[in-house]
Amino acid sequence: MIMPGPNTTEEGRGHERMTHLPVQFVPKSFWEQNCRVVYVARNAKDNLVSYFHFDKMNLVEPEPGDWNHFLQRFMDGKMVFGPWYDHVTNWWEKKQTNSKIHYMFYEDMIEERLVTGRTISLWPRVNSLIKIIRQR
């Protein structure tokens, strides 16, 4: 998720934040400051594979174990930020009541760059943040 900070001006100058926080952990002050959010969801399979490889190289968390063990943990929702399904669903539900949230899918962003670019370009500086995401 990309969260332009509260000091973002009309020209897009400001503070952008990237986070993996579930919506319920976003501080109340963030919502009070009327910040904009770009939430990028990823399908479960791609998320799982990416998360597995990230965990294998990540030295901060314990070794993820073999693929079958990791898959079971993922399916049981025993990941750092909880179940994948809850994460994407809770952000989707928050979007229904907050017009400052732009909810998009990573796979669509990659496959339909032109359409996605037009949508995102409504928010200054977010296009450059999207480029960062594409490089990861």
LUMFI-719126 format. One record per atom (N, C-alpha, C, O): residue number from 1; residue in three letters; atom name; x, y, z. Coordinates in pm, 1 decimal, m for minus. Layout:
  marpa  fivex  sefi        xx        yy        zz
    NUM    ALA    CA         X         Y         Z
...
END
This chain:
  marpa  fivex  sefi        xx        yy        zz
      1    MET     N      83.8    m115.7       0.0
      1    MET    CA       0.0       0.0       0.0
      1    MET     C      88.4     122.0       0.0
      1    MET     O     188.1     126.8      72.1
      2    ILE     N      53.3     220.9     m80.1
      2    ILE    CA     126.1     347.2     m84.4
      2    ILE     C      35.8     450.9     m19.8
      2    ILE     O     m80.1     465.8     m58.3
      3    MET     N      88.4     521.3      77.2
      3    MET    CA       8.9     621.9     144.4
      3    MET     C      79.4     756.0     134.4
      3    MET     O     173.0     781.0     210.4
      4    PRO     N      36.8     845.8      40.7
      4    PRO    CA      94.1     979.5      42.5
      4    PRO     C      63.8    1043.7     177.1
      4    PRO     O     m46.9    1030.4     229.3
      5    GLY     N     160.1    1111.7     232.1
      5    GLY    CA     145.2    1166.4     366.1
      5    GLY     C      56.6    1288.4     372.3
      5    GLY     O      15.4    1341.2     269.0
      6    PRO     N      27.1    1333.5     492.5
      6    PRO    CA     m65.4    1443.8     512.7
      6    PRO     C     m14.6    1577.4     460.9
      6    PRO     O     m93.9    1669.4     440.8
      7    ASN     N     115.6    1590.0     439.0
      7    ASN    CA     170.8    1716.7     392.4
      7    ASN     C     179.6    1724.3     240.5
      7    ASN     O     242.4    1816.1     187.6
      8    THR     N     118.9    1631.2     169.8
      8    THR    CA     122.3    1632.2      24.3
      8    THR     C      43.1    1751.5     m27.0
      8    THR     O     m70.8    1773.6      14.1
      9    THR     N     103.5    1827.9    m116.5
      9    THR    CA      37.0    1945.6    m172.0
      9    THR     C     m34.9    1907.4    m300.7
      9    THR     O     m26.7    1793.6    m346.8
     10    GLU     N    m105.5    2004.6    m357.8
     10    GLU    CA    m175.1    1981.5    m484.4
     10    GLU     C     m76.8    1939.9    m593.7
     10    GLU     O    m113.0    1863.8    m683.4
     11    GLU     N      45.8    1988.4    m587.2
     11    GLU    CA     146.5    1952.3    m687.2
     11    GLU     C     204.3    1814.2    m659.9
     11    GLU     O     282.6    1762.6    m739.7
     12    GLY     N     166.7    1754.7    m548.8
     12    GLY    CA     214.0    1621.3    m518.3
     12    GLY     C     339.1    1617.5    m433.8
     12    GLY     O     391.3    1509.9    m404.9
     13    ARG     N     388.1    1734.1    m393.5
     13    ARG    CA     507.5    1733.6    m309.0
     13    ARG     C     465.8    1699.9    m166.7
     13    ARG     O     370.7    1757.0    m113.5
     14    GLY     N     535.3    1609.8    m108.0
     14    GLY    CA     499.3    1572.3      27.9
     14    GLY     C     568.9    1445.8      69.6
     14    GLY     O     677.0    1413.9      20.2
     15    HIS     N     508.5    1375.4     158.4
     15    HIS    CA     569.8    1257.0     215.8
     15    HIS     C     486.5    1134.5     181.4
     15    HIS     O     371.4    1122.5     223.4
     16    GLU     N     544.9    1045.1     105.7
     16    GLU    CA     475.9     921.2      74.1
     16    GLU     C     526.2     812.9     167.2
     16    GLU     O     643.1     811.6     205.8
     17    ARG     N     437.8     723.3     202.3
     17    ARG    CA     472.2     612.0     289.3
     17    ARG     C     430.2     482.5     221.7
     17    ARG     O     324.2     475.6     159.5
     18    MET     N     511.6     382.5     233.7
     18    MET    CA     474.0     250.0     186.8
     18    MET     C     466.9     160.4     308.3
     18    MET     O     554.6     164.2     394.7
     19    THR     N     363.9      80.8     314.9
     19    THR    CA     346.5      m5.3     430.8
     19    THR     C     272.0    m132.1     390.8
     19    THR     O     209.2    m138.7     285.1
     20    HIS     N     280.3    m230.9     476.3
     20    HIS    CA     204.9    m354.2     459.2
     20    HIS     C     101.0    m368.1     569.8
     20    HIS     O      45.4    m476.2     589.7
     21    LEU     N      75.0    m260.9     640.6
     21    LEU    CA     m16.1    m268.3     754.5
     21    LEU     C    m158.0    m309.3     715.0
     21    LEU     O    m210.5    m263.9     613.4
     22    PRO     N    m218.2    m394.2     794.8
     22    PRO    CA    m362.4    m417.4     778.5
     22    PRO     C    m435.7    m288.1     813.6
     22    PRO     O    m386.6    m207.8     893.0
     23    VAL     N    m551.7    m268.6     755.0
     23    VAL    CA    m625.1    m142.9     772.9
     23    VAL     C    m651.7    m112.1     920.2
     23    VAL     O    m651.5       4.6     959.5
     24    GLN     N    m674.4    m213.5    1000.9
     24    GLN    CA    m706.3    m188.2    1141.6
     24    GLN     C    m585.5    m137.8    1220.7
     24    GLN     O    m602.5     m89.8    1332.8
     25    PHE     N    m464.7    m147.1    1166.0
     25    PHE    CA    m345.9     m98.0    1234.8
     25    PHE     C    m303.6      41.5    1188.4
     25    PHE     O    m209.7      98.9    1243.4
     26    VAL     N    m371.7      96.1    1088.3
     26    VAL    CA    m339.5     231.2    1043.0
     26    VAL     C    m385.9     327.6    1152.5
     26    VAL     O    m501.0     321.3    1195.7
     27    PRO     N    m297.4     416.3    1197.2
     27    PRO    CA    m332.6     506.1    1308.2
     27    PRO     C    m454.4     593.9    1277.1
     27    PRO     O    m473.8     637.1    1163.4
     28    LYS     N    m533.9     618.8    1377.5
     28    LYS    CA    m653.8     702.3    1364.0
     28    LYS     C    m616.6     840.2    1308.9
     28    LYS     O    m691.5     898.7    1230.5
     29    SER     N    m500.9     891.4    1350.4
     29    SER    CA    m457.9    1024.1    1305.4
     29    SER     C    m439.5    1029.4    1153.5
     29    SER     O    m458.5    1134.3    1091.8
     30    PHE     N    m403.1     917.9    1094.9
     30    PHE    CA    m387.4     912.6     949.1
     30    PHE     C    m520.7     942.2     880.9
     30    PHE     O    m526.9    1021.9     787.3
     31    TRP     N    m626.6     878.2     927.9
     31    TRP    CA    m758.9     897.9     867.7
     31    TRP     C    m810.4    1038.5     896.1
     31    TRP     O    m879.0    1097.3     812.4
     32    GLU     N    m778.3    1092.5    1012.4
     32    GLU    CA    m824.1    1226.7    1048.9
     32    GLU     C    m761.6    1333.8     961.4
     32    GLU     O    m819.5    1441.0     943.7
     33    GLN     N    m643.3    1306.0     906.1
     33    GLN    CA    m574.9    1403.6     822.1
     33    GLN     C    m614.8    1391.9     675.3
     33    GLN     O    m557.8    1459.0     589.3
     34    ASN     N    m713.1    1306.5     647.3
     34    ASN    CA    m771.7    1297.3     513.1
     34    ASN     C    m669.3    1259.6     406.1
     34    ASN     O    m672.3    1313.0     295.2
     35    CYS     N    m579.6    1168.1     439.3
     35    CYS    CA    m474.9    1125.3     346.7
     35    CYS     C    m532.2    1037.1     236.6
     35    CYS     O    m636.4     973.8     253.6
     36    ARG     N    m463.7    1034.2     125.6
     36    ARG    CA    m499.5     946.2      14.6
     36    ARG     C    m422.7     815.6      26.7
     36    ARG     O    m310.7     812.7      77.9
     37    VAL     N    m483.1     708.3     m20.4
     37    VAL    CA    m420.8     576.2     m12.9
     37    VAL     C    m431.9     507.7    m147.7
     37    VAL     O    m537.6     509.7    m210.8
     38    VAL     N    m323.3     447.5    m191.3
     38    VAL    CA    m327.3     356.2    m305.5
     38    VAL     C    m298.9     218.5    m247.0
     38    VAL     O    m188.2     190.4    m201.1
     39    TYR     N    m400.5     133.6    m249.6
     39    TYR    CA    m383.9      m2.0    m197.4
     39    TYR     C    m365.6     m95.3    m316.6
     39    TYR     O    m451.7    m102.4    m404.3
     40    VAL     N    m255.0    m165.7    m319.5
     40    VAL    CA    m226.6    m258.9    m428.4
     40    VAL     C    m239.5    m400.9    m374.0
     40    VAL     O    m156.2    m447.1    m296.0
     41    ALA     N    m345.3    m468.6    m416.8
     41    ALA    CA    m368.4    m607.0    m375.2
     41    ALA     C    m302.6    m700.3    m476.7
     41    ALA     O    m288.9    m667.3    m594.5
     42    ARG     N    m263.3    m814.9    m429.1
     42    ARG    CA    m202.1    m915.3    m516.1
     42    ARG     C    m277.0   m1046.0    m496.7
     42    ARG     O    m319.2   m1077.5    m385.4
     43    ASN     N    m294.0   m1123.1    m604.8
     43    ASN    CA    m369.2   m1247.6    m589.5
     43    ASN     C    m295.7   m1341.6    m494.3
     43    ASN     O    m174.1   m1332.9    m477.5
     44    ALA     N    m371.2   m1430.3    m433.1
     44    ALA    CA    m317.5   m1514.6    m325.5
     44    ALA     C    m198.5   m1598.5    m369.1
     44    ALA     O     m99.6   m1607.9    m296.4
     45    LYS     N    m206.6   m1659.4    m486.8
     45    LYS    CA     m97.2   m1746.4    m532.9
     45    LYS     C      31.9   m1667.3    m551.6
     45    LYS     O     137.6   m1707.6    m503.1
     46    ASP     N      22.8   m1554.8    m622.0
     46    ASP    CA     142.6   m1473.6    m645.4
     46    ASP     C     196.3   m1416.0    m514.4
     46    ASP     O     317.5   m1408.0    m494.2
     47    ASN     N     106.1   m1376.7    m426.8
     47    ASN    CA     147.2   m1326.4    m296.7
     47    ASN     C     222.1   m1433.3    m218.5
     47    ASN     O     326.4   m1406.6    m158.9
     48    LEU     N     168.1   m1553.7    m219.4
     48    LEU    CA     229.1   m1666.0    m148.3
     48    LEU     C     370.5   m1693.6    m199.0
     48    LEU     O     463.6   m1706.3    m119.5
     49    VAL     N     386.5   m1702.9    m329.8
     49    VAL    CA     517.9   m1733.3    m388.4
     49    VAL     C     617.3   m1621.3    m356.5
     49    VAL     O     730.7   m1648.0    m316.7
     50    SER     N     574.9   m1497.7    m373.8
     50    SER    CA     662.5   m1384.4    m346.4
     50    SER     C     701.6   m1380.2    m198.5
     50    SER     O     817.9   m1358.4    m164.4
     51    TYR     N     603.4   m1401.3    m112.3
     51    TYR    CA     626.9   m1400.0      32.2
     51    TYR     C     724.3   m1511.0      73.6
     51    TYR     O     810.8   m1489.6     158.5
     52    PHE     N     709.9   m1628.5      13.5
     52    PHE    CA     798.8   m1740.1      43.8
     52    PHE     C     943.5   m1704.0      11.3
     52    PHE     O    1032.9   m1723.9      93.6
     53    HIS     N     966.2   m1650.9    m108.5
     53    HIS    CA    1102.9   m1616.0    m148.9
     53    HIS     C    1157.7   m1499.3     m65.4
     53    HIS     O    1276.4   m1495.6     m33.0
     54    PHE     N    1070.8   m1405.7     m31.6
     54    PHE    CA    1114.1   m1295.6      54.4
     54    PHE     C    1155.8   m1349.8     191.1
     54    PHE     O    1260.8   m1312.4     243.4
     55    ASP     N    1074.4   m1437.1     248.5
     55    ASP    CA    1106.3   m1493.2     379.9
     55    ASP     C    1235.3   m1575.0     378.7
     55    ASP     O    1305.6   m1579.9     479.6
     56    LYS     N    1267.3   m1638.7     267.2
     56    LYS    CA    1391.4   m1717.0     259.1
     56    LYS     C    1514.2   m1626.3     266.6
     56    LYS     O    1617.7   m1666.9     319.3
     57    MET     N    1503.7   m1504.1     214.5
     57    MET    CA    1618.5   m1413.6     216.7
     57    MET     C    1616.4   m1320.4     336.6
     57    MET     O    1718.7   m1260.0     369.1
     58    ASN     N    1503.1   m1307.5     402.7
     58    ASN    CA    1486.8   m1217.4     515.7
     58    ASN     C    1555.1   m1274.9     640.3
     58    ASN     O    1522.1   m1384.9     684.5
     59    LEU     N    1648.6   m1201.2     695.4
     59    LEU    CA    1722.8   m1249.2     811.6
     59    LEU     C    1658.6   m1207.6     944.9
     59    LEU     O    1702.4   m1251.8    1051.1
     60    VAL     N    1555.2   m1122.9     939.4
     60    VAL    CA    1490.9   m1073.2    1060.3
     60    VAL     C    1393.1   m1175.6    1117.4
     60    VAL     O    1383.9   m1192.6    1239.0
     61    GLU     N    1320.5   m1243.4    1029.1
     61    GLU    CA    1222.6   m1342.9    1073.0
     61    GLU     C    1285.3   m1482.0    1070.1
     61    GLU     O    1387.3   m1503.5    1004.7
     62    PRO     N    1223.9   m1575.9    1141.1
     62    PRO    CA    1276.2   m1713.2    1138.1
     62    PRO     C    1269.4   m1774.0     997.6
     62    PRO     O    1189.8   m1731.2     914.0
     63    GLU     N    1352.2   m1871.9     973.9
     63    GLU    CA    1352.0   m1945.2     846.1
     63    GLU     C    1209.8   m1994.3     818.4
     63    GLU     O    1145.8   m2050.7     907.1
     64    PRO     N    1159.8   m1973.4     695.8
     64    PRO    CA    1021.2   m2010.2     665.9
     64    PRO     C     996.0   m2160.2     657.1
     64    PRO     O     880.7   m2203.2     655.0
     65    GLY     N    1099.9   m2238.6     652.1
     65    GLY    CA    1080.2   m2382.9     638.1
     65    GLY     C    1061.1   m2421.8     493.6
     65    GLY     O    1085.1   m2341.6     403.4
     66    ASP     N    1018.1   m2544.3     471.1
     66    ASP    CA     998.2   m2589.0     333.5
     66    ASP     C     865.7   m2534.1     278.5
     66    ASP     O     784.1   m2477.0     350.8
     67    TRP     N     848.7   m2554.3     147.7
     67    TRP    CA     731.5   m2500.1      78.6
     67    TRP     C     600.5   m2548.9     140.1
     67    TRP     O     509.6   m2468.6     161.5
     68    ASN     N     588.9   m2677.9     168.9
     68    ASN    CA     464.1   m2732.3     222.1
     68    ASN     C     428.9   m2671.8     358.3
     68    ASN     O     313.0   m2640.4     385.1
     69    HIS     N     529.2   m2656.1     442.7
     69    HIS    CA     507.3   m2595.0     573.6
     69    HIS     C     464.2   m2449.3     558.4
     69    HIS     O     371.4   m2404.1     625.4
     70    PHE     N     532.1   m2376.1     469.7
     70    PHE    CA     500.5   m2234.8     446.8
     70    PHE     C     359.8   m2220.8     389.8
     70    PHE     O     283.4   m2133.9     431.9
     71    LEU     N     326.2   m2306.7     294.1
     71    LEU    CA     192.4   m2304.0     233.9
     71    LEU     C      85.3   m2325.5     340.3
     71    LEU     O     m16.8   m2256.6     340.1
     72    GLN     N     107.2   m2418.8     429.7
     72    GLN    CA       8.5   m2445.9     535.1
     72    GLN     C      m6.5   m2325.9     628.9
     72    GLN     O    m117.7   m2290.3     667.7
     73    ARG     N     106.3   m2264.0     664.8
     73    ARG    CA     100.5   m2143.8     749.2
     73    ARG     C      23.6   m2032.3     680.0
     73    ARG     O     m56.6   m1963.2     742.9
     74    PHE     N      47.9   m2014.8     550.6
     74    PHE    CA     m21.3   m1912.3     472.8
     74    PHE     C    m171.3   m1939.8     471.2
     74    PHE     O    m251.9   m1849.6     494.0
     75    MET     N    m208.1   m2064.2     444.2
     75    MET    CA    m349.6   m2101.0     438.2
     75    MET     C    m416.6   m2087.3     575.2
     75    MET     O    m535.5   m2056.3     583.1
     76    ASP     N    m342.3   m2109.9     681.0
     76    ASP    CA    m396.4   m2096.6     816.6
     76    ASP     C    m397.8   m1951.0     864.2
     76    ASP     O    m451.4   m1920.8     970.8
     77    GLY     N    m338.5   m1861.1     784.7
     77    GLY    CA    m335.2   m1719.8     821.6
     77    GLY     C    m234.3   m1687.1     929.2
     77    GLY     O    m247.4   m1586.1     998.3
     78    LYS     N    m133.6   m1771.6     944.0
     78    LYS    CA     m33.3   m1751.0    1049.5
     78    LYS     C      89.2   m1677.4     994.8
     78    LYS     O     203.0   m1722.2    1009.1
     79    MET     N      62.6   m1565.5     933.3
     79    MET    CA     168.3   m1482.6     877.8
     79    MET     C     183.1   m1358.0     964.8
     79    MET     O     100.4   m1333.1    1052.4
     80    VAL     N     288.0   m1280.2     940.8
     80    VAL    CA     316.8   m1163.4    1023.3
     80    VAL     C     196.4   m1069.6    1033.5
     80    VAL     O     164.0   m1022.0    1142.3
     81    PHE     N     130.7   m1043.1     921.6
     81    PHE    CA      18.1    m949.6     922.2
     81    PHE     C    m116.4   m1022.0     917.5
     81    PHE     O    m217.7    m962.9     880.2
     82    GLY     N    m117.4   m1147.6     954.8
     82    GLY    CA    m242.7   m1222.8     958.2
     82    GLY     C    m279.2   m1281.9     823.1
     82    GLY     O    m196.6   m1285.4     731.9
     83    PRO     N    m402.5   m1328.2     810.3
     83    PRO    CA    m446.7   m1392.7     687.0
     83    PRO     C    m449.5   m1296.5     567.7
     83    PRO     O    m493.8   m1182.3     579.9
     84    TRP     N    m402.4   m1343.4     454.8
     84    TRP    CA    m406.5   m1264.8     330.9
     84    TRP     C    m549.8   m1221.4     301.6
     84    TRP     O    m574.2   m1105.4     268.4
     85    TYR     N    m644.3   m1314.2     313.8
     85    TYR    CA    m783.4   m1285.5     280.4
     85    TYR     C    m837.4   m1170.0     365.8
     85    TYR     O    m903.8   m1080.4     313.7
     86    ASP     N    m809.7   m1172.0     493.3
     86    ASP    CA    m857.1   m1064.2     581.4
     86    ASP     C    m795.4    m930.9     542.0
     86    ASP     O    m862.8    m827.9     542.6
     87    HIS     N    m668.2    m933.2     508.0
     87    HIS    CA    m597.4    m810.1     470.9
     87    HIS     C    m663.6    m744.1     350.6
     87    HIS     O    m700.2    m626.8     356.9
     88    VAL     N    m679.2    m817.6     242.1
     88    VAL    CA    m734.8    m758.4     120.2
     88    VAL     C    m883.5    m726.6     135.5
     88    VAL     O    m931.1    m626.6      81.7
     89    THR     N    m956.3    m809.6     207.4
     89    THR    CA   m1099.6    m786.9     227.0
     89    THR     C   m1124.8    m664.4     315.4
     89    THR     O   m1213.0    m583.7     286.1
     90    ASN     N   m1048.3    m650.6     422.1
     90    ASN    CA   m1068.5    m536.2     511.2
     90    ASN     C   m1037.7    m403.7     442.6
     90    ASN     O   m1106.5    m304.2     465.1
     91    TRP     N    m933.1    m402.6     357.9
     91    TRP    CA    m904.8    m280.7     282.6
     91    TRP     C   m1015.5    m253.4     181.3
     91    TRP     O   m1053.5    m138.2     160.5
     92    TRP     N   m1067.8    m358.9     118.1
     92    TRP    CA   m1177.5    m342.3      21.8
     92    TRP     C   m1299.5    m281.8      92.7
     92    TRP     O   m1363.6    m191.0      39.8
     93    GLU     N   m1330.6    m331.7     210.6
     93    GLU    CA   m1445.2    m280.5     286.0
     93    GLU     C   m1423.3    m135.0     327.7
     93    GLU     O   m1516.6     m54.8     322.4
     94    LYS     N   m1302.2    m100.3     368.7
     94    LYS    CA   m1271.6      38.1     406.7
     94    LYS     C   m1287.6     130.4     286.8
     94    LYS     O   m1333.4     243.7     301.2
     95    LYS     N   m1250.2      82.8     168.8
     95    LYS    CA   m1262.7     161.1      46.0
     95    LYS     C   m1407.5     199.3      17.8
     95    LYS     O   m1433.8     304.9     m39.6
     96    GLN     N   m1500.7     114.7      57.5
     96    GLN    CA   m1642.0     140.4      30.8
     96    GLN     C   m1692.9     263.8     105.1
     96    GLN     O   m1792.2     323.9      64.3
     97    THR     N   m1625.7     301.7     213.7
     97    THR    CA   m1669.3     416.9     293.2
     97    THR     C   m1568.6     531.5     292.0
     97    THR     O   m1588.4     631.9     360.4
     98    ASN     N   m1459.6     517.2     214.0
     98    ASN    CA   m1357.1     620.7     211.3
     98    ASN     C   m1314.6     645.5      66.8
     98    ASN     O   m1246.4     562.8       6.3
     99    SER     N   m1354.7     758.5      12.8
     99    SER    CA   m1325.9     789.2    m128.1
     99    SER     C   m1179.0     821.4    m153.3
     99    SER     O   m1137.7     834.0    m268.6
    100    LYS     N   m1100.4     834.7     m48.2
    100    LYS    CA    m957.5     864.5     m64.7
    100    LYS     C    m874.2     738.1     m87.5
    100    LYS     O    m752.6     746.5    m104.8
    101    ILE     N    m938.1     622.6     m87.5
    101    ILE    CA    m866.3     496.6    m109.8
    101    ILE     C    m885.6     453.2    m254.2
    101    ILE     O    m998.2     437.2    m301.2
    102    HIS     N    m774.9     434.7    m323.2
    102    HIS    CA    m777.2     378.0    m458.5
    102    HIS     C    m728.4     233.9    m446.4
    102    HIS     O    m611.7     209.7    m415.9
    103    TYR     N    m817.1     140.0    m470.1
    103    TYR    CA    m787.2      m3.0    m453.6
    103    TYR     C    m762.0     m60.3    m592.2
    103    TYR     O    m847.0     m50.3    m680.6
    104    MET     N    m646.6    m119.4    m610.8
    104    MET    CA    m613.9    m176.4    m741.4
    104    MET     C    m541.6    m309.1    m723.3
    104    MET     O    m494.2    m341.5    m614.5
    105    PHE     N    m534.3    m384.4    m830.8
    105    PHE    CA    m469.6    m514.7    m827.1
    105    PHE     C    m336.0    m508.0    m899.4
    105    PHE     O    m326.2    m452.6   m1008.8
    106    TYR     N    m234.8    m564.1    m838.2
    106    TYR    CA     m99.9    m566.0    m893.6
    106    TYR     C     m99.5    m625.4   m1033.9
    106    TYR     O     m36.5    m571.7   m1125.0
    107    GLU     N    m169.8    m735.8   m1049.9
    107    GLU    CA    m172.2    m804.3   m1179.4
    107    GLU     C    m233.6    m716.0   m1287.6
    107    GLU     O    m186.1    m715.3   m1401.2
    108    ASP     N    m337.9    m642.0   m1253.6
    108    ASP    CA    m398.5    m549.4   m1349.9
    108    ASP     C    m304.2    m435.3   m1381.8
    108    ASP     O    m296.4    m389.6   m1495.9
    109    MET     N    m232.9    m389.7   m1280.8
    109    MET    CA    m139.3    m279.8   m1299.5
    109    MET     C     m30.9    m319.5   m1400.0
    109    MET     O       8.1    m238.8   m1484.3
    110    ILE     N      16.5    m439.9   m1391.3
    110    ILE    CA     120.1    m486.3   m1482.1
    110    ILE     C      63.8    m510.8   m1621.2
    110    ILE     O     125.3    m471.3   m1720.3
    111    GLU     N     m52.3    m575.4   m1630.4
    111    GLU    CA    m109.9    m611.9   m1759.9
    111    GLU     C    m174.3    m495.4   m1833.1
    111    GLU     O    m174.8    m492.3   m1956.1
    112    GLU     N    m227.8    m401.3   m1760.2
    112    GLU    CA    m302.1    m292.5   m1822.3
    112    GLU     C    m244.1    m157.5   m1782.4
    112    GLU     O    m314.2     m72.7   m1727.1
    113    ARG     N    m117.9    m138.5   m1810.2
    113    ARG    CA     m47.5     m17.6   m1766.4
    113    ARG     C    m115.4     109.6   m1814.6
    113    ARG     O    m124.1     207.0   m1739.8
    114    LEU     N    m162.8     110.4   m1936.2
    114    LEU    CA    m222.3     231.6   m1990.8
    114    LEU     C    m347.4     270.2   m1913.1
    114    LEU     O    m363.0     385.7   m1873.7
    115    VAL     N    m435.3     175.5   m1891.0
    115    VAL    CA    m559.0     203.8   m1818.1
    115    VAL     C    m526.9     242.2   m1674.8
    115    VAL     O    m579.5     340.9   m1623.4
    116    THR     N    m441.6     165.6   m1610.6
    116    THR    CA    m405.7     192.9   m1472.5
    116    THR     C    m336.2     328.3   m1460.5
    116    THR     O    m361.8     403.8   m1366.8
    117    GLY     N    m249.3     357.9   m1554.9
    117    GLY    CA    m178.7     485.3   m1552.4
    117    GLY     C    m272.6     602.8   m1558.5
    117    GLY     O    m251.0     703.2   m1490.6
    118    ARG     N    m376.8     592.3   m1638.7
    118    ARG    CA    m474.7     700.9   m1647.0
    118    ARG     C    m548.9     717.8   m1515.3
    118    ARG     O    m575.3     830.1   m1472.3
    119    THR     N    m581.5     609.4   m1453.0
    119    THR    CA    m653.5     616.8   m1325.9
    119    THR     C    m564.6     677.8   m1218.6
    119    THR     O    m605.7     768.8   m1146.6
    120    ILE     N    m444.2     627.5   m1209.0
    120    ILE    CA    m353.0     673.1   m1105.7
    120    ILE     C    m306.1     815.7   m1130.7
    120    ILE     O    m279.8     889.0   m1035.3
    121    SER     N    m295.1     856.4   m1255.5
    121    SER    CA    m241.6     989.7   m1283.7
    121    SER     C    m330.6    1100.4   m1228.4
    121    SER     O    m290.4    1216.8   m1227.6
    122    LEU     N    m450.4    1066.3   m1182.4
    122    LEU    CA    m534.2    1166.3   m1118.1
    122    LEU     C    m471.2    1214.6    m988.1
    122    LEU     O    m503.5    1323.1    m939.7
    123    TRP     N    m382.3    1135.2    m932.3
    123    TRP    CA    m315.5    1171.8    m807.5
    123    TRP     C    m171.0    1205.8    m838.8
    123    TRP     O     m97.0    1118.9    m885.0
    124    PRO     N    m128.3    1329.0    m815.2
    124    PRO    CA       9.2    1368.5    m844.3
    124    PRO     C     111.0    1280.0    m772.6
    124    PRO     O      87.4    1233.1    m661.2
    125    ARG     N     221.9    1259.0    m837.2
    125    ARG    CA     338.8    1184.2    m788.4
    125    ARG     C     316.9    1036.1    m768.2
    125    ARG     O     414.2     965.1    m742.9
    126    VAL     N     197.1     985.4    m777.5
    126    VAL    CA     174.8     843.6    m753.5
    126    VAL     C     230.3     761.2    m868.7
    126    VAL     O     271.8     647.2    m847.7
    127    ASN     N     232.2     816.7    m991.1
    127    ASN    CA     290.0     742.7   m1103.3
    127    ASN     C     434.1     702.8   m1075.2
    127    ASN     O     474.5     591.2   m1107.6
    128    SER     N     512.1     792.1   m1015.4
    128    SER    CA     651.3     757.3    m984.2
    128    SER     C     657.0     648.6    m877.9
    128    SER     O     747.5     565.2    m880.5
    129    LEU     N     563.9     647.7    m785.9
    129    LEU    CA     559.5     542.3    m684.8
    129    LEU     C     521.1     409.5    m746.8
    129    LEU     O     571.8     304.8    m706.5
    130    ILE     N     431.1     413.1    m845.7
    130    ILE    CA     392.2     291.7    m915.7
    130    ILE     C     513.6     232.5    m988.3
    130    ILE     O     529.4     110.5    m992.7
    131    LYS     N     598.3     317.2   m1044.7
    131    LYS    CA     718.8     268.4   m1110.9
    131    LYS     C     808.7     194.0   m1012.8
    131    LYS     O     869.9      93.5   m1048.8
    132    ILE     N     817.0     242.6    m889.5
    132    ILE    CA     896.7     174.3    m787.0
    132    ILE     C     840.6      35.4    m762.7
    132    ILE     O     915.7     m61.6    m752.3
    133    ILE     N     708.4      25.9    m753.5
    133    ILE    CA     644.4    m103.1    m730.4
    133    ILE     C     674.6    m198.8    m844.6
    133    ILE     O     703.6    m316.0    m820.8
    134    ARG     N     668.2    m151.0    m967.5
    134    ARG    CA     693.5    m235.9   m1084.2
    134    ARG     C     835.1    m291.2   m1084.4
    134    ARG     O     858.8    m400.8   m1135.2
    135    GLN     N     928.9    m216.9   m1028.4
    135    GLN    CA    1068.1    m259.8   m1027.0
    135    GLN     C    1095.0    m366.1    m920.7
    135    GLN     O    1198.9    m432.1    m923.8
    136    ARG     N    1002.5    m382.7    m827.6
    136    ARG    CA    1023.5    m478.3    m717.7
    136    ARG     C     976.6    m615.0    m755.8
    136    ARG     O     986.3    m708.1    m675.9
END
